[in-house]
Amino acid sequence: MNTYISDLLSDNLRHLRAFHQFPQRYLAHILKCSQYGYSKLERGRMRIGESKLSKLADLYGVPSSDLLCKSSDELIRQIIESRKL
C-alpha cells in the first residue's frame, strides 16, 4: 500500500538525515532510487511505499508509525534516549 508523503514525514526525513549527517545520495542508495528521487521524498513531492518507509525507519531505529506521527524533535529525542540505554 502506497501513501502520499505527509508534511510531517517529509520534515522528519529532512531533520533525521541532518541529525545523522547523511547526504541525500547515501539515502538514495539505501532506497535504491536516485538522489533526485530522494529529494522529492523530502519535499513531499513523491509517494513512499511501505518497504521504503520501513527501510528508513530501520536505518534511524524508530518505528515506521513514529515517522508518520511524531515530530522530528520527538524522534531525535527518542533516538538520543535509546543510545543512553
MIDRENLO-409442 format. One line per field, with one value per residue: residue in three letters; chain; x, y, z of N, C-alpha, C in turn. Coordinates in steps of 0.05 Angstrom, whole numbers. Each point is the difference from the previous one (the first is absolute). Layout:
N
res	c(Ala ...)
chain	c(A ...)
nc1	c(X ...)
nc2	c(Y ...)
nc3	c(Z ...)
cac1	c(X ...)
cac2	c(Y ...)
cac3	c(Z ...)
cc1	c(X ...)
cc2	c(Y ...)
cc3	c(Z ...)
END
This chain:
85
res	c(Met Asn Thr Tyr Ile Ser Asp Leu Leu Ser Asp Asn Leu Arg His Leu Arg Ala Phe His Gln Phe Pro Gln Arg Tyr Leu Ala His Ile Leu Lys Cys Ser Gln Tyr Gly Tyr Ser Lys Leu Glu Arg Gly Arg Met Arg Ile Gly Glu Ser Lys Leu Ser Lys Leu Ala Asp Leu Tyr Gly Val Pro Ser Ser Asp Leu Leu Cys Lys Ser Ser Asp Glu Leu Ile Arg Gln Ile Ile Glu Ser Arg Lys Leu)
chain	c(A A A A A A A A A A A A A A A A A A A A A A A A A A A A A A A A A A A A A A A A A A A A A A A A A A A A A A A A A A A A A A A A A A A A A A A A A A A A A A A A A A A A A)
nc1	c(17 -4 14 -14 23 -2 -9 -12 -6 -6 -12 -11 -4 -6 -14 -11 -2 -8 -17 -4 -2 -22 15 -14 23 8 -20 6 25 -5 -14 24 5 -7 21 -6 -3 22 12 -13 10 24 -6 -7 17 5 -13 -6 12 -14 10 -3 -25 -3 13 -14 -22 8 6 -22 -8 -20 -23 -9 -18 23 11 -23 3 25 6 16 -9 -24 3 11 -18 -17 13 2 -25 -5 16 -14 -18)
nc2	c(-24 17 18 22 10 1 23 -14 -19 18 14 -23 -7 25 2 -24 5 24 -11 -19 23 -10 -3 15 1 1 16 14 -5 6 20 -2 26 20 16 5 -26 -4 19 -13 -21 12 6 -25 -4 -21 -20 -11 -22 -21 -13 22 3 -26 2 23 -11 -21 15 13 -25 7 -3 -13 -9 -1 -10 -13 -6 -4 21 14 19 -11 -3 23 10 -13 9 24 -2 -11 20 12 -17)
nc3	c(0 -19 13 -1 -6 26 7 19 -18 -19 20 8 -25 -4 23 -4 -25 6 19 -18 -11 -10 -22 -16 -12 26 7 -22 7 25 -11 -12 4 -17 1 -25 -2 14 -15 -19 12 3 -25 5 -20 17 -10 24 -7 9 -21 -14 9 -3 -24 -4 8 -13 -20 6 0 -16 12 -21 18 14 -22 1 25 4 16 -16 16 0 -26 -2 16 -14 -21 11 9 -24 -7 18 -10)
cac1	c(-17 14 -13 13 17 -12 18 14 19 22 15 15 21 20 13 15 24 19 10 19 20 -1 -7 -23 8 2 -27 -9 13 -15 -27 2 -12 19 1 -23 -24 0 -6 -29 -12 3 -16 -28 -9 0 -13 18 -12 5 27 20 -5 11 29 8 -5 21 25 0 -5 -26 -22 -11 -22 10 8 -25 -17 15 16 28 12 -6 15 29 1 -3 25 21 -6 5 29 9 -5)
cac2	c(24 25 23 25 10 22 22 -8 -20 13 15 -19 -10 22 4 -24 -2 21 -8 -21 10 -16 14 -11 -21 -24 -10 -9 -26 -19 -4 -8 20 21 22 18 -13 3 28 4 -11 20 23 -8 0 -27 -20 -19 -26 -11 -11 22 11 -19 2 25 -4 -18 15 20 -14 8 -13 14 17 25 18 12 13 16 22 -6 4 -23 -23 4 -6 -29 -12 6 -16 -28 -3 1 -25)
cac3	c(0 -1 12 -7 22 14 7 24 -8 -15 20 16 -16 -3 25 8 -18 9 26 -4 -19 -24 -24 -14 -18 16 4 -26 -4 18 -10 -28 -17 -6 19 -7 10 29 5 -3 24 21 -6 -1 -28 -10 17 12 6 26 2 3 26 19 -1 14 29 10 0 22 25 10 -14 -24 8 12 -22 -10 21 20 -11 -2 27 15 -11 7 29 3 -9 20 24 -5 0 28 13)
cc1	c(18 -16 14 16 -12 21 17 22 23 18 18 23 23 16 16 25 21 12 22 22 3 -4 -24 8 3 -27 -12 11 -15 -27 0 -16 21 1 -23 -26 -2 -7 -30 -15 1 -17 -30 -11 -2 -12 22 -15 8 29 21 -3 13 30 10 -4 22 26 2 -7 -26 -22 -10 -22 9 10 -24 -14 15 15 29 14 -5 16 30 4 -2 25 22 -5 7 30 11 -3 21)
cc2	c(25 22 25 9 24 22 -8 -20 13 16 -19 -11 19 3 -24 -3 20 -8 -22 8 -18 17 -13 -24 -27 -12 -10 -28 -21 -7 -9 19 21 20 19 -12 2 29 6 -12 21 25 -7 -1 -27 -19 -18 -25 -10 -10 21 14 -17 1 24 -3 -18 15 20 -13 9 -16 16 19 26 20 16 18 19 22 -8 4 -24 -24 2 -5 -30 -15 4 -16 -29 -6 0 -27 -20)
cc3	c(0 13 -10 24 12 5 24 -7 -15 18 16 -17 -2 26 10 -17 10 27 -3 -20 -24 -24 -14 -18 15 5 -26 -6 17 -12 -30 -18 -6 23 -4 10 30 8 -2 24 23 -4 -2 -28 -12 20 12 6 28 3 3 27 22 0 14 30 12 1 23 27 14 -14 -23 8 13 -21 -11 20 19 -14 -1 27 17 -9 8 30 5 -8 20 25 -4 0 29 14 -3)
END
